[in-house]
Amino acid sequence: MESSPRPPQVNLNDRVDILKNVSIFAQTEANTLQEIAASMREVSLKPEQNLFKKGSEGKEMYVIVEGAVRVHDGNYVFAVLRQGQVWDDSSLES
């Protein structure tokens, strides 16, 4: 059985560097950034793939590292997020 190749995982130091370039973490101490980076997990999406759906429980925060993410409800686009931007899915809770 063949498995498709997985993209390389981002190491801890790279995750810390990613966080340093996000405005809300710019003034965060190095040890705190390392703790946050250690709890992060990488999510890769294909074009048009959903990350979450309306009504799902919001408890995640996403940092866009590459590409763009469209936050929408049908044809209404709330935002298009790009590299270095953050999305907190609890923002969609009603």
GROMACS elastic network, one bead per residue, 0.5 to 0.9 nm:
[ bonds ]
;  ai    aj funct       b0    kb
    3     6     6  0.87155   500
    6     9     6  0.83736   500
    7    44     6  0.85484   500
    9    42     6  0.72591   500
   10    13     6  0.82801   500
   10    14     6  0.61035   500
   10    15     6  0.65143   500
   10    41     6  0.89325   500
   10    42     6  0.74276   500
   11    14     6  0.53716   500
   11    15     6  0.63126   500
   11    16     6  0.88657   500
   12    15     6  0.50416   500
   12    16     6  0.62985   500
   12    17     6  0.87110   500
   12    34     6  0.73957   500
   12    37     6  0.61995   500
   12    38     6  0.63995   500
   13    16     6  0.50901   500
   13    17     6  0.62887   500
   13    18     6  0.86756   500
   13    34     6  0.79704   500
   13    37     6  0.81727   500
   14    18     6  0.61743   500
   14    19     6  0.86976   500
   14    37     6  0.87781   500
   15    19     6  0.62762   500
   15    20     6  0.86740   500
   15    33     6  0.86998   500
   15    34     6  0.82071   500
   15    36     6  0.88779   500
   15    37     6  0.54349   500
   15    38     6  0.81209   500
   15    40     6  0.79418   500
   16    19     6  0.51274   500
   16    20     6  0.62306   500
   16    21     6  0.88855   500
   16    30     6  0.80956   500
   16    33     6  0.58755   500
   16    34     6  0.60254   500
   16    36     6  0.81425   500
   16    37     6  0.56685   500
   16    38     6  0.87486   500
   17    20     6  0.50808   500
   17    21     6  0.66120   500
   17    33     6  0.89405   500
   18    21     6  0.54273   500
   18    22     6  0.68662   500
   18    37     6  0.89065   500
   18    63     6  0.84375   500
   18    65     6  0.73988   500
   18    84     6  0.77427   500
   19    22     6  0.52112   500
   19    23     6  0.83295   500
   19    24     6  0.85556   500
   19    25     6  0.60465   500
   19    26     6  0.75926   500
   19    33     6  0.70197   500
   19    36     6  0.86509   500
   19    37     6  0.76065   500
   19    63     6  0.81491   500
   19    84     6  0.83855   500
   20    23     6  0.76205   500
   20    24     6  0.87641   500
   20    25     6  0.58928   500
   20    26     6  0.52922   500
   20    27     6  0.81583   500
   20    28     6  0.79421   500
   20    30     6  0.89379   500
   20    33     6  0.78361   500
   21    24     6  0.88233   500
   21    25     6  0.74756   500
   21    26     6  0.65454   500
   21    84     6  0.65120   500
   22    25     6  0.55806   500
   22    26     6  0.62010   500
   22    63     6  0.79152   500
   22    84     6  0.52873   500
   22    85     6  0.66866   500
   22    86     6  0.76667   500
   23    26     6  0.50986   500
   23    27     6  0.82626   500
   23    84     6  0.78824   500
   23    85     6  0.81169   500
   23    86     6  0.89838   500
   24    27     6  0.75985   500
   24    28     6  0.82179   500
   24    86     6  0.86448   500
   25    28     6  0.51383   500
   25    29     6  0.86217   500
   25    33     6  0.77785   500
   26    29     6  0.86959   500
   28    31     6  0.85197   500
   28    32     6  0.66325   500
   28    33     6  0.64962   500
   29    32     6  0.53984   500
   29    33     6  0.62867   500
   29    34     6  0.88087   500
   30    33     6  0.50288   500
   30    34     6  0.62354   500
   30    35     6  0.87562   500
   31    34     6  0.50673   500
   31    35     6  0.63755   500
   31    36     6  0.87716   500
   32    35     6  0.50612   500
   32    36     6  0.62493   500
   32    37     6  0.84865   500
   33    36     6  0.50916   500
   33    37     6  0.59192   500
   33    38     6  0.84736   500
   34    38     6  0.60173   500
   34    39     6  0.87353   500
   35    38     6  0.51864   500
   35    39     6  0.66256   500
   36    39     6  0.53459   500
   36    40     6  0.65015   500
   37    40     6  0.51749   500
   37    41     6  0.84322   500
   38    41     6  0.82781   500
   43    51     6  0.87090   500
   43    62     6  0.89394   500
   45    48     6  0.81179   500
   45    49     6  0.59629   500
   45    50     6  0.77843   500
   45    51     6  0.74731   500
   46    49     6  0.53429   500
   46    50     6  0.86630   500
   47    50     6  0.87951   500
   48    70     6  0.89745   500
   50    53     6  0.69558   500
   52    55     6  0.88223   500
   52    56     6  0.67868   500
   52    58     6  0.88917   500
   52    89     6  0.81323   500
   53    56     6  0.57290   500
   54    57     6  0.87591   500
   54    73     6  0.76096   500
   54    92     6  0.71412   500
   54    93     6  0.81650   500
   55    58     6  0.83794   500
   55    92     6  0.77280   500
   55    93     6  0.68630   500
   55    94     6  0.82478   500
   56    89     6  0.88573   500
   56    92     6  0.87376   500
   56    93     6  0.80741   500
   57    60     6  0.89201   500
   57    89     6  0.81656   500
   57    90     6  0.72830   500
   57    93     6  0.74838   500
   58    61     6  0.87123   500
   58    88     6  0.76321   500
   58    91     6  0.74273   500
   58    92     6  0.72344   500
   58    93     6  0.66631   500
   59    88     6  0.75789   500
   59    89     6  0.64575   500
   59    90     6  0.57894   500
   60    87     6  0.83919   500
   60    88     6  0.59793   500
   60    89     6  0.58133   500
   60    90     6  0.71684   500
   61    86     6  0.69407   500
   61    87     6  0.56247   500
   61    89     6  0.62947   500
   61    90     6  0.82311   500
   62    85     6  0.83381   500
   62    86     6  0.55055   500
   62    87     6  0.50893   500
   62    88     6  0.62806   500
   62    89     6  0.79530   500
   63    82     6  0.89912   500
   63    83     6  0.77480   500
   63    84     6  0.64019   500
   63    85     6  0.59007   500
   63    87     6  0.66114   500
   63    88     6  0.89368   500
   64    67     6  0.73143   500
   64    68     6  0.71173   500
   64    69     6  0.75955   500
   64    81     6  0.70608   500
   64    82     6  0.59441   500
   64    84     6  0.55620   500
   64    85     6  0.55992   500
   64    86     6  0.62746   500
   64    87     6  0.80742   500
   65    68     6  0.86535   500
   65    82     6  0.76828   500
   65    84     6  0.60573   500
   65    85     6  0.81034   500
   66    82     6  0.71880   500
   66    83     6  0.53633   500
   66    84     6  0.83341   500
   67    81     6  0.85758   500
   67    82     6  0.61810   500
   67    83     6  0.64811   500
   68    80     6  0.65943   500
   68    81     6  0.54298   500
   68    83     6  0.69190   500
   69    79     6  0.82074   500
   69    80     6  0.56302   500
   69    81     6  0.51088   500
   69    82     6  0.66223   500
   70    77     6  0.69513   500
   70    78     6  0.77673   500
   70    79     6  0.60182   500
   70    81     6  0.63915   500
   71    76     6  0.87396   500
   71    77     6  0.59293   500
   71    78     6  0.54781   500
   71    79     6  0.52424   500
   71    80     6  0.62098   500
   71    81     6  0.77989   500
   72    75     6  0.68641   500
   72    76     6  0.55348   500
   72    78     6  0.53665   500
   72    79     6  0.71234   500
   72    80     6  0.86960   500
   73    76     6  0.52949   500
   73    77     6  0.65026   500
   73    78     6  0.76799   500
   74    77     6  0.77272   500
   77    80     6  0.75157   500
   81    84     6  0.84495   500
   81    85     6  0.59666   500
   81    86     6  0.74831   500
   81    87     6  0.78093   500
   82    85     6  0.57179   500
   82    86     6  0.85453   500
   83    86     6  0.86418   500
   87    90     6  0.88394   500
   87    91     6  0.81974   500
   88    91     6  0.59006   500
   88    92     6  0.83726   500
   89    92     6  0.58290   500
   89    93     6  0.77804   500
   90    93     6  0.54531   500
   91    94     6  0.82781   500
